Structure formats: structure tokens, C-alpha cells
Amino acid sequence: MSNVPPNRTGVALNERAIESLEFIRTTMARSAPFTAVSGAGGIAMGVLALVAAAFARSSSSNEQWLTVWVACAAVAVPVGFVLMRAKARRHDLTLWSAAGRRFAQGFVPAIAAGAVLTFALVRAGAVDLVPAVWLLLYGAGVLAGSSSSVPVLAWLGALFMVLGSVSLFTPSEWRDLWLASGFGVLQIAFGAYIARNHGG
Amino acid sequence: MAAKRSAAAARVDPPEVQRTVRAPAAATATRAAGLDRLVHDRTRLAIVTALSVNASLSFTELKGITQTTDGNLSVHARKLEEAGYVLCTKGFEGRLPKTEFSLTDAGRRAFKKYLDHMEAIIQHARGKK
């Protein structure tokens, strides 16, 4: 029936089975979305941002204002990361999967650019532009990361960018309103949506 | 020029010869193992695998994952659709046509059966050693 000796067929089958499983594994890693983005993390970061906005509003100088928001970020980032890791563990996911790395590759450069620009703007005395830069670049990062994650994140990123753009044309006294709307309200709303529809 | 052509031919020939020898052997092995040939093909296996971890994927997303051409993806997706493994939904996103693919229950069962089959082959080979 076959022109292939039985033992060679066995070896070929075994090799092809191993190859196929490896192919399936790499294809899954390439196509699985990064679903460890935590809705609870978004809500927690949003609440922290609202608290920061309340404190920042009553600050007497730009330095004090900046300190409040940087302190908020210093607390919110680890909180978000810990809740993301907890979600990943709960769902037996790894944060450093191919999708996780793609998400980080989209998100991290924009955040790093935001940090550098903040430093440059503060040095140049243009603190009024800082909220727009934060909103725009955070939005750009989320939007870039969304292509390998939960699709609704694209809307979150886009809305952040709209807020950042609009904030450029409003008085600087409104800065905490814009930051509270983006980092507070938007994150809480989208966090609740993700928590309800994407497993926490 | 002629020398260049023959040199090029010499470079091309060995893989072609290899293919003609290996292809029937691979096909025979696939038949011998009783594998679902619809799923076993690499492009179709990539489609089914990608859809097994995503609720649905667009044509463009599948093209990126399978790294194949539009025509090739269409042909393979249609074969899976005809077998009832894949559901194809055509619609519009704004004014742009959008084709979405998802795995049917039959497709999910066929994929699971294929995975079990692969594992059984490996277990069997390990048992022989």
C-alpha cells in the first residue's frame, strides 16, 4: 500500500506530530490577545486619580501640583501592575506572553516619551502643557497596545487623545478637570466594562 | 549567461527533487495516521488555531497571523467553511466591507481531535523507545 517502510513512517509521523504541536503553540502565542489588562486595576487607578485631582486643585504652586500628580502616578502604576498580575494568575495567563510583549511594545514607548517630555516642559517652564502631553501620550500608548489586547482599549486610548487635544485650547485652571476626566472617570468607566466583560 | 542559468538551475533543483520525493511520503504518512487532512494543512491549521483562542477574527487579522496572501487565505478559509468548521460573516464597518471568521462547534471538536491525535502519536513513539 505504501512505498515508505513502516519504521520510517513511524519516525516521520512522530516528527511531524512534534512539528505540528510546536506550530500550534507558536501560532497560539502569536494570535492570542493580551487579556490580562485588569478592569479592577483601571478602577483603582481611576479612584487614585480623582483623589489626586482633589488635592492638586488646592495646590499653591506648580511644583506642588506636579508633586501631587507624580506621587499619584508612583502609587497608581504599581497598583495597576499588581492587579494585572493577579488577574493573569487567576486566569492562568503569563504577563510575558507574545501578546503581553506586543502590548508592552505599544504602550511603554509612549509612556517613556511622556516622562521625557514632562521633564523637558518643566525645565522650560511650560508646565501648562504637561496635562495635554500626559493625556495624549497615555492615550497613544493605550491605543497602540489595544491592537494586541482587549479591543475596547482602542476607544479608551482615542478618548484620552481627544481630551488631551481639547485641553490644549482651554485655560490652564481647567487642567485638573481634564486629568480627572481622563485618568479618573474614563479609567473607572472602562475598568468597570473590562471587569464585567473580560474576566475581572 | 548559459552558465549562469545552469548554475541557477543547479541551485534550484535539489529542493524540487526533495519535494517530489517527500510530498508523497508526507501524504502517505498523513493518510496512514488517519489525520483530518482539512485541519492538517499548515495554513488551515493556523486559521483553526488562531480562531480557537479568539472569539472571532477579521480577514485582515487572519492574514497577519497566517502570513499568507489574500487569495491563499480565501481558498483555505472557504474549504474550512464548506466543511462546517468555520463560520464566515460578511458585513460592513462603515462603508468598508468586513469579513469575520469564527470557529464552529464542529471546528472546535475537529481541532481538539487533531490535538489528541498528535499527542497520541508522540506518546506511542515514546512508548516504543
Interface residues (C-beta under 8 A of the other chain):
Chain A: S2 N3 V4 R8 T9 G10 V11 A12 L13 N14 R16 A17 I18 S20 L21 F23 I24 T27 M28 R30 S31 A32 P33
Chain B: P24 A25 A26 T28 A29 T30 A32 A33 H40 R42 L45 A46 T49 A50 S52 V53 N54 L57 I65 L115 H117 M118 E119 I121 I122 H124 A125 K128
